[in-house]
Amino acid sequence: MGKPSIFSKDYERRMRKRRFSIVIVIIVIVVISSLGSLYMKGKLFKSSNKNNVNKAAVNKNTNASSKTQTTEKKPAAKDVKEEGYDLTLSGGKQIKAIYENNNNDKKFKYIDPADANAEFTISPSGKSMVVLDKSAQTMTYIDINGNKTDISYNQYASSSGTFTREQVLQGKPDFIWCSSPEFVDEENIAFISQLPWLQKSTKYIWMVNTKNKQSVQVQGISGENVKLDKITDKGLTVIADDKTVYLKGDKSIIQ
């Protein structure tokens, strides 16, 4: 489009037309550029969305696969049940010796109710329990099949005579005839007693065998404060007046 001469009579009209044409061209260029830009952005957005969807699908499949593997590795739930054997204390109170049955493998756990006037100890294998009636100071041995045996120490014989448990406790209710039983091994139970003396506060260790039910004093352990603690490789831990020794099933003592 040639530039009109300023001397032409149509100069003003042609210049307006020229400017109008230039504006139209500029508008068209701007519109085309904008549409092109929008098109490219839309294409990039679709591509990004597609990638995100693909990543999400991969993550979902990975999580599902991991979850499946975790589920497959989870061991089957064990069939664990708690049951118990009834036992009547001296005052007529009923308690239960509770054992856990894990796929026919029975092991004692505790007594119920826990606040009963009783103590218990469980053998290292979990297959037997001894329950102490704290009022009567008697002991009952229970095997894992529910068989009960009275292993109480019922009388003490000395050169000055024979004394029964009932007789001594009736005259001296605070006397410790039998307390705090603990398994030494599968067949022997240690307990604390003030025997063989009736007029002293010193405590001694005695041991009863579950087979012959005989109670024998363990020589060499005594004190005002005596405690039977946990079983170790050395034997049952005994703490007497802050001195620690270890008791074996044959009544031997390891320092």
Protein Blocks (a to p, Z undefined) as FASTA:
>chain_A
ZZddfkbmklmmmmmmmmmmmmmmmmmmmmmmmmmmmmmmmmmmmmmmmmmmmmmmmmmm
mmmmmmmmmmmmpccdddddddddddddfkopacddddddeehiacdfbdcdfkbccddd
ddfkopaccdddfklopacdddfkopacdfbdfbdcdfkbccdfklmmmmmmmbcfbgci
acfblmbccdddfbfbfkbcbdcdddddfklopacddehiacfbdcdddddfkbccddee
hiacdddfkopacZZ
